[in-house]
Amino acid sequence: MLTTTRRAALISGLATTGLAAFGNRAFAQETGAVGAAVDKFAQDVMAAFPDQPGLGITVVENGQITLAKGYGVKALGGQDRCDESTVFGIASNTKAMTAALLAMLVEEGRVEWDAPVTQYLPDFAMKDPIVTKLLTVRDLLVHRSGLSLGAGDLMIWPAPTHTRAEIVAGLKHLPIGGQFRGGYAYDNVLYVVAGAVIEAVTGQTWEQVIKARIFDPLGMSNTVSSPRLVDQSRRALPHARLGPPVRGLGPQKVLPFDASFDAAGPAGGVNSCPADIGKWMQVQLGRGVSADGKRLWSEAQAREMWKPQTITSSSDGPSNENPARPSMQAYALGWYVQDHRGERLLWHTGGLAGFISYTGLLPGRKSGIMIMTNAEENPVLRSLRFGGPDRLQGRSDFDWIASSKRVQAEADAQTIKDAAAATTPKGGGAPPSLPLEAYAGVYRDPWYGTVTISVTGKGKKKGLYVSFDKTPLLRGKLGPFDGETFITTFEDRTQEDAFFTFDIKDGKAVSALVKAVSPLADFSYDYHDLRLTKEG
Protein backbone atom coordinates (compact mmCIF):
# COMPACT_ATOMS: atom_id res chain seq x y z
CA MET A 1 0.00 0.00 0.00
CA LEU A 2 1.46 3.29 -1.13
CA THR A 3 2.81 5.66 1.52
CA THR A 4 5.55 8.00 2.52
CA THR A 5 6.97 9.55 5.68
CA ARG A 6 8.10 12.84 7.12
CA ARG A 7 9.03 14.89 10.29
CA ALA A 8 9.13 18.27 11.97
CA ALA A 9 10.90 19.56 14.99
CA LEU A 10 11.25 22.85 13.15
CA ILE A 11 7.65 22.87 12.01
CA SER A 12 6.19 25.03 14.77
CA GLY A 13 8.66 27.81 14.12
CA LEU A 14 8.28 27.53 10.36
CA ALA A 15 4.52 27.54 10.65
CA THR A 16 4.52 30.76 12.66
CA THR A 17 6.73 32.49 10.10
CA GLY A 18 4.69 31.10 7.24
CA LEU A 19 1.38 32.28 8.61
CA ALA A 20 2.73 35.78 9.00
CA ALA A 21 3.89 35.73 5.40
CA PHE A 22 0.99 33.96 3.71
CA GLY A 23 -1.94 33.87 6.12
CA ASN A 24 -3.36 37.33 5.53
CA ARG A 25 -3.41 36.81 1.80
CA ALA A 26 -5.37 33.55 2.10
CA PHE A 27 -7.85 34.71 4.73
CA ALA A 28 -8.48 37.92 2.84
CA GLN A 29 -9.76 35.96 -0.13
CA GLU A 30 -13.47 35.66 -0.65
CA THR A 31 -14.69 32.31 0.68
CA GLY A 32 -14.83 29.90 -2.22
CA ALA A 33 -11.89 31.40 -4.07
CA VAL A 34 -9.64 28.49 -3.10
CA GLY A 35 -12.26 25.94 -4.15
CA ALA A 36 -12.60 27.68 -7.49
CA ALA A 37 -8.83 27.77 -7.97
CA VAL A 38 -8.51 24.05 -7.20
CA ASP A 39 -11.43 23.26 -9.50
CA LYS A 40 -9.70 25.09 -12.36
CA PHE A 41 -6.39 23.38 -11.57
CA ALA A 42 -8.04 19.93 -11.49
CA GLN A 43 -9.51 20.55 -14.93
CA ASP A 44 -6.06 21.60 -16.19
CA VAL A 45 -4.56 18.39 -14.77
CA MET A 46 -7.24 16.24 -16.43
CA ALA A 47 -6.58 17.98 -19.74
CA ALA A 48 -2.82 17.50 -19.38
CA PHE A 49 -3.19 13.76 -18.68
CA PRO A 50 -6.12 12.69 -20.88
CA ASP A 51 -5.81 8.98 -20.05
CA GLN A 52 -6.61 9.64 -16.38
CA PRO A 53 -10.06 8.02 -15.94
CA GLY A 54 -11.48 9.97 -13.01
CA LEU A 55 -10.91 12.06 -9.90
CA GLY A 56 -12.76 13.07 -6.80
CA ILE A 57 -11.66 16.28 -5.08
CA THR A 58 -12.77 17.98 -1.87
CA VAL A 59 -11.63 21.36 -0.57
CA VAL A 60 -12.26 22.70 2.93
CA GLU A 61 -11.61 26.42 3.13
CA ASN A 62 -11.41 28.07 6.57
CA GLY A 63 -13.62 25.29 7.94
CA GLN A 64 -16.17 25.28 5.11
CA ILE A 65 -16.51 22.78 2.28
CA THR A 66 -16.20 24.87 -0.89
CA LEU A 67 -15.57 22.10 -3.41
CA ALA A 68 -16.77 18.49 -3.52
CA LYS A 69 -16.72 17.31 -7.09
CA GLY A 70 -15.99 14.44 -9.44
CA TYR A 71 -14.07 14.66 -12.70
CA GLY A 72 -13.82 12.25 -15.61
CA VAL A 73 -15.39 8.81 -15.70
CA LYS A 74 -15.70 5.82 -13.40
CA ALA A 75 -14.25 3.51 -16.06
CA LEU A 76 -12.30 4.24 -19.23
CA GLY A 77 -14.50 3.75 -22.26
CA GLY A 78 -17.64 4.30 -20.23
CA GLN A 79 -20.04 7.22 -20.03
CA ASP A 80 -20.80 7.08 -16.30
CA ARG A 81 -19.18 10.23 -14.94
CA CYS A 82 -17.67 10.75 -11.52
CA ASP A 83 -19.54 13.11 -9.20
CA GLU A 84 -19.51 14.15 -5.55
CA SER A 85 -21.02 10.79 -4.53
CA THR A 86 -18.64 8.55 -6.48
CA VAL A 87 -16.84 6.18 -4.12
CA PHE A 88 -13.09 5.58 -4.26
CA GLY A 89 -10.79 3.42 -2.15
CA ILE A 90 -8.81 5.74 0.15
CA ALA A 91 -6.47 2.97 1.37
CA SER A 92 -3.94 4.21 3.95
CA ASN A 93 -5.83 7.45 4.53
CA THR A 94 -7.83 5.08 6.76
CA LYS A 95 -4.95 5.08 9.24
CA ALA A 96 -5.82 8.52 10.63
CA MET A 97 -9.34 7.24 11.33
CA THR A 98 -8.03 4.24 13.24
CA ALA A 99 -5.79 6.60 15.21
CA ALA A 100 -8.80 8.80 15.99
CA LEU A 101 -10.76 5.81 17.32
CA LEU A 102 -7.90 5.03 19.68
CA ALA A 103 -7.73 8.70 20.71
CA MET A 104 -11.38 8.56 21.73
CA LEU A 105 -10.74 5.44 23.80
CA VAL A 106 -7.71 7.10 25.41
CA GLU A 107 -9.89 10.06 26.33
CA GLU A 108 -12.40 7.73 27.92
CA GLY A 109 -9.68 6.07 29.99
CA ARG A 110 -10.10 2.72 28.28
CA VAL A 111 -6.73 2.79 26.49
CA GLU A 112 -3.37 4.42 27.27
CA TRP A 113 -1.10 5.55 24.46
CA ASP A 114 2.01 4.34 26.28
CA ALA A 115 0.66 1.13 27.78
CA PRO A 116 2.09 -2.12 26.37
CA VAL A 117 0.01 -3.78 23.68
CA THR A 118 0.03 -6.98 25.77
CA GLN A 119 -2.10 -5.17 28.35
CA TYR A 120 -4.98 -5.34 25.86
CA LEU A 121 -3.92 -8.37 23.77
CA PRO A 122 -2.24 -10.82 26.19
CA ASP A 123 -1.29 -13.24 23.39
CA PHE A 124 0.31 -10.54 21.21
CA ALA A 125 3.94 -11.26 20.35
CA MET A 126 6.70 -10.02 18.10
CA LYS A 127 9.66 -12.21 17.13
CA ASP A 128 11.88 -10.46 19.68
CA PRO A 129 10.52 -11.00 23.24
CA ILE A 130 12.00 -7.67 24.38
CA VAL A 131 10.11 -5.82 21.64
CA THR A 132 6.97 -7.74 22.62
CA LYS A 133 7.32 -6.49 26.19
CA LEU A 134 8.08 -2.88 25.27
CA LEU A 135 5.82 -2.25 22.25
CA THR A 136 3.09 0.25 23.17
CA VAL A 137 -0.20 1.30 21.60
CA ARG A 138 1.57 4.43 20.35
CA ASP A 139 4.26 2.29 18.73
CA LEU A 140 1.59 0.52 16.68
CA LEU A 141 0.90 3.75 14.80
CA VAL A 142 4.29 5.36 14.17
CA HIS A 143 6.36 2.90 12.06
CA ARG A 144 9.32 2.46 14.39
CA SER A 145 8.93 -1.15 15.53
CA GLY A 146 12.00 -2.48 13.74
CA LEU A 147 9.94 -4.31 11.12
CA SER A 148 11.22 -3.72 7.59
CA LEU A 149 9.29 -1.72 4.98
CA GLY A 150 5.94 -3.40 4.32
CA ALA A 151 6.86 -6.51 6.29
CA GLY A 152 4.02 -9.03 6.39
CA ASP A 153 1.98 -7.31 3.70
CA LEU A 154 1.49 -10.56 1.79
CA MET A 155 -0.96 -11.40 4.58
CA ILE A 156 -3.10 -8.43 3.51
CA TRP A 157 -2.37 -7.95 -0.23
CA PRO A 158 -3.27 -8.98 -2.91
CA ALA A 159 -6.62 -10.51 -1.89
CA PRO A 160 -5.26 -13.09 0.56
CA THR A 161 -7.41 -15.31 2.76
CA HIS A 162 -5.67 -14.56 6.07
CA THR A 163 -8.03 -13.49 8.84
CA ARG A 164 -7.34 -10.53 11.12
CA ALA A 165 -6.45 -12.96 13.91
CA GLU A 166 -4.00 -14.80 11.62
CA ILE A 167 -2.32 -11.53 10.68
CA VAL A 168 -1.83 -10.63 14.34
CA ALA A 169 -0.59 -14.14 15.13
CA GLY A 170 1.83 -14.05 12.20
CA LEU A 171 3.78 -11.15 13.71
CA LYS A 172 5.67 -13.40 16.09
CA HIS A 173 7.36 -14.97 13.07
CA LEU A 174 8.16 -11.81 11.08
CA PRO A 175 11.87 -10.96 11.08
CA ILE A 176 12.79 -7.68 12.74
CA GLY A 177 15.30 -6.15 10.39
CA GLY A 178 15.86 -2.85 12.17
CA GLN A 179 16.32 -1.45 15.65
CA PHE A 180 13.26 -1.02 17.84
CA ARG A 181 12.44 2.73 17.95
CA GLY A 182 15.67 3.26 16.04
CA GLY A 183 14.26 4.48 12.74
CA TYR A 184 11.37 4.64 10.33
CA ALA A 185 10.00 1.86 8.12
CA TYR A 186 6.37 2.03 7.02
CA ASP A 187 4.21 -0.95 7.87
CA ASN A 188 0.55 -1.94 7.63
CA VAL A 189 0.37 -4.99 9.87
CA LEU A 190 0.67 -3.05 13.13
CA TYR A 191 -2.37 -0.98 12.19
CA VAL A 192 -4.21 -4.30 11.96
CA VAL A 193 -3.04 -4.91 15.54
CA ALA A 194 -4.33 -1.43 16.46
CA GLY A 195 -7.72 -2.51 15.13
CA ALA A 196 -7.52 -5.65 17.26
CA VAL A 197 -6.84 -3.48 20.33
CA ILE A 198 -9.97 -1.46 19.56
CA GLU A 199 -11.96 -4.68 19.26
CA ALA A 200 -10.60 -6.09 22.52
CA VAL A 201 -11.40 -2.93 24.47
CA THR A 202 -14.86 -2.26 23.03
CA GLY A 203 -16.12 -5.80 22.48
CA GLN A 204 -17.16 -4.75 18.97
CA THR A 205 -15.54 -5.16 15.57
CA TRP A 206 -13.41 -2.34 14.20
CA GLU A 207 -16.04 -2.01 11.45
CA GLN A 208 -18.81 -1.47 13.98
CA VAL A 209 -16.78 1.03 15.97
CA ILE A 210 -15.70 3.20 13.03
CA LYS A 211 -19.28 3.37 11.77
CA ALA A 212 -20.70 4.25 15.19
CA ARG A 213 -17.95 6.69 16.25
CA ILE A 214 -17.01 8.42 12.96
CA PHE A 215 -19.22 7.70 9.94
CA ASP A 216 -22.63 8.01 11.62
CA PRO A 217 -21.93 11.10 13.81
CA LEU A 218 -20.47 12.92 10.79
CA GLY A 219 -23.26 11.89 8.42
CA MET A 220 -20.86 10.07 6.09
CA SER A 221 -23.67 8.01 4.59
CA ASN A 222 -21.78 6.80 1.50
CA THR A 223 -18.59 5.87 3.37
CA VAL A 224 -17.94 2.24 4.27
CA SER A 225 -15.26 0.27 6.10
CA SER A 226 -14.68 -2.28 3.34
CA PRO A 227 -14.74 -2.28 -0.47
CA ARG A 228 -17.11 -5.23 -0.14
CA LEU A 229 -19.78 -2.81 1.14
CA VAL A 230 -19.51 -0.25 -1.67
CA ASP A 231 -22.73 0.45 -3.60
CA GLN A 232 -21.83 -0.78 -7.09
CA SER A 233 -23.77 2.01 -8.74
CA ARG A 234 -21.55 4.59 -7.03
CA ARG A 235 -18.10 3.05 -7.20
CA ALA A 236 -15.24 4.11 -9.43
CA LEU A 237 -13.41 1.21 -11.06
CA PRO A 238 -9.64 0.85 -10.56
CA HIS A 239 -7.12 1.27 -13.38
CA ALA A 240 -3.41 0.66 -13.89
CA ARG A 241 -0.73 0.51 -16.56
CA LEU A 242 0.07 -3.17 -16.88
CA GLY A 243 2.95 -2.95 -19.31
CA PRO A 244 4.92 -3.73 -21.33
CA PRO A 245 7.62 -3.92 -20.14
CA VAL A 246 6.41 -3.83 -16.53
CA ARG A 247 3.40 -2.79 -14.51
CA GLY A 248 3.47 0.99 -14.24
CA LEU A 249 4.15 1.54 -17.95
CA GLY A 250 1.96 1.09 -21.00
CA PRO A 251 -1.69 2.05 -21.56
CA GLN A 252 -4.28 2.33 -18.81
CA LYS A 253 -6.47 -0.73 -18.30
CA VAL A 254 -9.43 -1.40 -16.06
CA LEU A 255 -8.58 -3.77 -13.18
CA PRO A 256 -10.93 -6.20 -11.47
CA PHE A 257 -12.49 -4.54 -8.42
CA ASP A 258 -10.84 -6.07 -5.33
CA ALA A 259 -13.41 -6.39 -2.55
CA SER A 260 -11.31 -8.58 -0.26
CA PHE A 261 -9.61 -6.10 2.06
CA ASP A 262 -11.67 -6.87 5.16
CA ALA A 263 -8.95 -8.37 7.38
CA ALA A 264 -6.66 -5.36 6.96
CA GLY A 265 -9.47 -2.80 7.25
CA PRO A 266 -7.85 -0.75 10.06
CA ALA A 267 -4.81 -0.18 7.83
CA GLY A 268 -6.61 0.76 4.63
CA GLY A 269 -10.15 -0.51 4.17
CA VAL A 270 -12.23 2.68 4.02
CA ASN A 271 -13.95 3.73 0.80
CA SER A 272 -15.43 7.22 0.58
CA CYS A 273 -16.59 9.98 -1.76
CA PRO A 274 -15.88 13.73 -2.15
CA ALA A 275 -19.12 14.79 -0.43
CA ASP A 276 -18.45 12.63 2.63
CA ILE A 277 -14.72 13.04 3.08
CA GLY A 278 -15.07 16.80 3.56
CA LYS A 279 -16.92 16.11 6.83
CA TRP A 280 -13.95 14.06 8.05
CA MET A 281 -11.58 16.87 7.06
CA GLN A 282 -13.73 19.39 8.92
CA VAL A 283 -13.61 17.45 12.19
CA GLN A 284 -9.85 17.11 11.85
CA LEU A 285 -9.38 20.82 11.16
CA GLY A 286 -11.85 21.55 13.97
CA ARG A 287 -9.57 19.64 16.37
CA GLY A 288 -12.26 17.10 17.14
CA VAL A 289 -15.34 19.30 16.59
CA SER A 290 -17.53 18.60 13.56
CA ALA A 291 -19.08 21.27 11.34
CA ASP A 292 -22.37 20.96 13.21
CA GLY A 293 -20.74 21.31 16.63
CA LYS A 294 -20.40 17.66 17.72
CA ARG A 295 -17.21 16.98 19.65
CA LEU A 296 -15.77 13.59 18.79
CA TRP A 297 -12.44 14.00 20.62
CA SER A 298 -10.71 16.70 22.63
CA GLU A 299 -8.33 19.34 21.37
CA ALA A 300 -5.65 17.74 23.53
CA GLN A 301 -6.05 14.46 21.66
CA ALA A 302 -6.08 16.30 18.34
CA ARG A 303 -2.72 17.80 19.19
CA GLU A 304 -1.46 14.41 20.34
CA MET A 305 -2.36 12.85 16.98
CA TRP A 306 -0.58 15.66 15.12
CA LYS A 307 2.60 15.56 17.24
CA PRO A 308 5.68 14.31 15.32
CA GLN A 309 6.87 10.96 16.66
CA THR A 310 9.25 9.37 14.15
CA ILE A 311 11.68 11.34 12.01
CA THR A 312 11.42 10.10 8.45
CA SER A 313 13.59 12.46 6.38
CA SER A 314 15.19 15.87 6.15
CA SER A 315 16.61 18.01 3.36
CA ASP A 316 18.07 21.40 2.55
CA GLY A 317 14.54 22.64 1.97
CA PRO A 318 12.94 24.24 -1.08
CA SER A 319 14.78 24.24 -4.40
CA ASN A 320 14.14 25.70 -7.84
CA GLU A 321 13.01 22.25 -9.04
CA ASN A 322 10.80 21.66 -6.00
CA PRO A 323 9.77 24.79 -4.09
CA ALA A 324 7.64 22.66 -1.76
CA ARG A 325 10.45 20.35 -0.65
CA PRO A 326 10.24 20.24 3.15
CA SER A 327 13.12 20.86 5.51
CA MET A 328 11.92 18.12 7.85
CA GLN A 329 9.31 15.40 7.70
CA ALA A 330 7.90 13.11 10.37
CA TYR A 331 5.22 10.58 11.13
CA ALA A 332 2.70 11.36 13.86
CA LEU A 333 -0.35 9.21 14.77
CA GLY A 334 -1.81 8.32 11.38
CA TRP A 335 -0.45 11.50 9.76
CA TYR A 336 2.74 12.76 8.21
CA VAL A 337 3.83 16.22 9.36
CA GLN A 338 6.05 18.60 7.41
CA ASP A 339 6.54 22.19 6.35
CA HIS A 340 4.97 23.26 3.05
CA ARG A 341 6.22 26.64 1.89
CA GLY A 342 6.54 27.91 5.44
CA GLU A 343 3.43 26.36 7.00
CA ARG A 344 2.70 23.15 8.84
CA LEU A 345 1.14 20.52 6.58
CA LEU A 346 -0.51 17.30 7.77
CA TRP A 347 -0.88 14.73 5.04
CA HIS A 348 -1.15 11.12 4.04
CA THR A 349 -1.31 9.13 0.83
CA GLY A 350 -3.08 5.87 0.18
CA GLY A 351 -2.71 3.29 -2.52
CA LEU A 352 -4.37 0.01 -3.44
CA ALA A 353 -4.57 -1.74 -6.79
CA GLY A 354 -5.93 0.92 -9.15
CA PHE A 355 -6.56 3.64 -6.55
CA ILE A 356 -4.30 6.40 -5.20
CA SER A 357 -5.40 9.14 -2.82
CA TYR A 358 -3.99 12.07 -0.86
CA THR A 359 -5.15 14.18 2.06
CA GLY A 360 -3.41 17.47 2.87
CA LEU A 361 -4.40 19.76 5.76
CA LEU A 362 -3.10 23.21 6.66
CA PRO A 363 -4.33 23.51 10.27
CA GLY A 364 -3.30 27.15 10.58
CA ARG A 365 -5.88 28.03 7.93
CA LYS A 366 -8.47 25.37 8.84
CA SER A 367 -8.14 24.39 5.20
CA GLY A 368 -7.40 21.19 3.37
CA ILE A 369 -7.67 19.16 0.19
CA MET A 370 -8.51 15.51 -0.47
CA ILE A 371 -7.74 13.92 -3.84
CA MET A 372 -9.10 10.52 -4.81
CA THR A 373 -8.15 8.85 -8.08
CA ASN A 374 -9.11 5.61 -9.78
CA ALA A 375 -5.75 4.98 -11.45
CA GLU A 376 -2.15 4.36 -10.47
CA GLU A 377 -1.14 7.55 -12.27
CA ASN A 378 1.66 9.21 -10.31
CA PRO A 379 2.05 12.46 -12.34
CA VAL A 380 -1.64 13.21 -11.85
CA LEU A 381 -1.48 12.73 -8.10
CA ARG A 382 1.87 14.53 -7.85
CA SER A 383 0.54 17.57 -9.71
CA LEU A 384 -2.48 17.80 -7.43
CA ARG A 385 -0.82 16.92 -4.13
CA PHE A 386 1.62 19.82 -4.47
CA GLY A 387 -0.43 22.22 -6.56
CA GLY A 388 -3.46 21.74 -4.29
CA PRO A 389 -1.81 22.92 -1.04
CA ASP A 390 -0.22 25.76 -3.02
CA ARG A 391 -3.70 26.95 -3.91
CA LEU A 392 -4.83 26.61 -0.30
CA GLN A 393 -2.16 29.23 0.35
CA GLY A 394 -3.35 31.42 -2.52
CA ARG A 395 -0.39 30.40 -4.70
CA SER A 396 -0.08 29.33 -8.32
CA ASP A 397 3.51 30.38 -8.95
CA PHE A 398 4.95 26.99 -9.94
CA ASP A 399 4.02 24.73 -12.85
CA TRP A 400 3.46 21.40 -11.11
CA ILE A 401 2.01 19.84 -14.24
CA ALA A 402 5.17 20.45 -16.27
CA SER A 403 7.31 19.40 -13.32
CA SER A 404 5.38 16.14 -12.89
CA LYS A 405 5.63 15.33 -16.60
CA ARG A 406 9.39 15.81 -16.45
CA VAL A 407 9.82 13.74 -13.29
CA GLN A 408 7.65 10.94 -14.67
CA ALA A 409 9.50 10.85 -18.00
CA GLU A 410 12.81 10.52 -16.17
CA ALA A 411 11.40 7.81 -13.92
CA ASP A 412 9.93 5.87 -16.85
CA ALA A 413 13.24 5.93 -18.70
CA GLN A 414 15.05 4.63 -15.63
CA THR A 415 12.41 1.96 -15.07
CA ILE A 416 12.86 0.62 -18.59
CA LYS A 417 16.60 0.29 -17.97
CA ASP A 418 16.09 -1.32 -14.56
CA ALA A 419 13.48 -3.74 -15.90
CA ALA A 420 15.80 -4.79 -18.71
CA ALA A 421 18.61 -5.39 -16.24
CA ALA A 422 16.36 -7.34 -13.86
CA THR A 423 15.10 -9.66 -16.59
CA THR A 424 18.49 -10.35 -18.17
CA PRO A 425 19.96 -13.56 -16.70
CA LYS A 426 23.37 -12.82 -15.21
CA GLY A 427 24.36 -16.44 -15.76
CA GLY A 428 23.31 -16.44 -19.38
CA GLY A 429 20.10 -18.33 -18.76
CA ALA A 430 21.75 -21.53 -17.54
CA PRO A 431 19.39 -24.50 -17.10
CA PRO A 432 18.48 -25.70 -13.60
CA SER A 433 20.87 -28.28 -12.16
CA LEU A 434 18.16 -30.74 -11.09
CA PRO A 435 15.12 -32.36 -12.72
CA LEU A 436 11.95 -30.30 -12.29
CA GLU A 437 10.55 -32.89 -9.87
CA ALA A 438 13.34 -32.04 -7.42
CA TYR A 439 11.99 -28.50 -6.96
CA ALA A 440 8.40 -29.58 -6.36
CA GLY A 441 6.96 -29.75 -2.88
CA VAL A 442 5.33 -27.73 -0.12
CA TYR A 443 7.39 -24.81 1.16
CA ARG A 444 6.48 -23.01 4.36
CA ASP A 445 7.17 -19.65 5.89
CA PRO A 446 5.76 -19.44 9.42
CA TRP A 447 4.29 -15.94 9.06
CA TYR A 448 2.75 -16.38 5.61
CA GLY A 449 1.92 -20.07 5.41
CA THR A 450 2.58 -22.48 2.55
CA VAL A 451 3.61 -22.15 -1.07
CA THR A 452 3.08 -25.30 -3.12
CA ILE A 453 5.14 -26.11 -6.21
CA SER A 454 3.95 -28.98 -8.37
CA VAL A 455 4.86 -30.61 -11.69
CA THR A 456 2.34 -30.30 -14.51
CA GLY A 457 2.21 -31.79 -18.01
CA LYS A 458 4.40 -34.37 -19.66
CA GLY A 459 7.27 -34.45 -22.11
CA LYS A 460 7.99 -31.09 -23.71
CA LYS A 461 4.96 -29.64 -21.93
CA LYS A 462 6.25 -30.58 -18.49
CA GLY A 463 6.65 -27.60 -16.19
CA LEU A 464 6.32 -26.30 -12.67
CA TYR A 465 3.25 -24.62 -11.22
CA VAL A 466 3.38 -22.43 -8.10
CA SER A 467 0.53 -21.62 -5.72
CA PHE A 468 0.71 -19.14 -2.86
CA ASP A 469 -1.84 -21.16 -0.96
CA LYS A 470 -3.34 -18.29 1.06
CA THR A 471 -3.43 -15.95 -1.96
CA PRO A 472 -5.50 -17.30 -4.87
CA LEU A 473 -4.35 -14.49 -7.20
CA LEU A 474 -0.72 -15.61 -6.92
CA ARG A 475 -0.86 -18.83 -8.89
CA GLY A 476 0.71 -19.74 -12.22
CA LYS A 477 3.66 -21.19 -14.10
CA LEU A 478 7.14 -21.26 -12.56
CA GLY A 479 9.65 -21.41 -15.38
CA PRO A 480 13.46 -21.73 -15.52
CA PHE A 481 15.23 -18.37 -15.67
CA ASP A 482 18.87 -18.72 -14.71
CA GLY A 483 20.33 -21.77 -12.98
CA GLU A 484 18.54 -22.27 -9.68
CA THR A 485 16.43 -19.14 -10.23
CA PHE A 486 12.93 -19.55 -11.68
CA ILE A 487 10.39 -16.89 -12.65
CA THR A 488 6.62 -16.89 -12.20
CA THR A 489 4.01 -16.16 -14.83
CA PHE A 490 0.92 -15.64 -12.74
CA GLU A 491 -2.39 -16.41 -14.42
CA ASP A 492 -3.73 -13.08 -13.18
CA ARG A 493 -1.55 -10.70 -15.17
CA THR A 494 -2.44 -7.77 -12.94
CA GLN A 495 -0.14 -9.27 -10.28
CA GLU A 496 3.59 -8.75 -9.80
CA ASP A 497 5.68 -11.72 -10.89
CA ALA A 498 8.47 -13.06 -8.70
CA PHE A 499 11.84 -14.78 -8.89
CA PHE A 500 12.31 -17.97 -6.86
CA THR A 501 15.94 -18.83 -6.10
CA PHE A 502 16.36 -22.32 -4.66
CA ASP A 503 19.05 -23.50 -2.27
CA ILE A 504 20.35 -26.94 -3.21
CA LYS A 505 21.88 -29.38 -0.71
CA ASP A 506 22.81 -33.00 -1.37
CA GLY A 507 21.06 -32.87 -4.72
CA LYS A 508 17.78 -31.60 -3.31
CA ALA A 509 16.02 -28.24 -3.21
CA VAL A 510 15.63 -27.45 0.50
CA SER A 511 14.58 -23.79 0.61
CA ALA A 512 13.87 -20.77 -1.55
CA LEU A 513 14.22 -17.01 -1.46
CA VAL A 514 11.75 -14.88 -3.40
CA LYS A 515 11.80 -11.33 -4.77
CA ALA A 516 9.68 -9.24 -7.12
CA VAL A 517 10.73 -9.11 -10.76
CA SER A 518 9.68 -5.52 -11.47
CA PRO A 519 11.64 -2.56 -10.08
CA LEU A 520 8.27 -0.79 -9.78
CA ALA A 521 6.63 -3.49 -7.66
CA ASP A 522 4.78 -2.02 -4.70
CA PHE A 523 6.54 -2.80 -1.42
CA SER A 524 3.42 -4.62 -0.26
CA TYR A 525 4.47 -7.47 -2.54
CA ASP A 526 6.98 -8.33 0.17
CA TYR A 527 8.15 -11.58 -1.39
CA HIS A 528 11.63 -10.73 -0.10
CA ASP A 529 10.50 -11.26 3.50
CA LEU A 530 9.65 -14.90 2.81
CA ARG A 531 12.02 -17.58 4.08
CA LEU A 532 10.55 -20.68 2.46
CA THR A 533 11.68 -24.03 3.79
CA LYS A 534 10.68 -27.28 2.09
CA GLU A 535 8.60 -29.61 4.20
CA GLY A 536 9.23 -33.33 4.41
Order of alpha helices (4+ residues) and beta strands (2+ residues): alpha-alpha-alpha-beta-beta-beta-alpha-alpha-alpha-alpha-alpha-alpha-beta-beta-alpha-beta-alpha-alpha-beta-beta-beta-beta-beta-beta-alpha-alpha-beta-beta-beta-beta-beta-beta-beta-beta
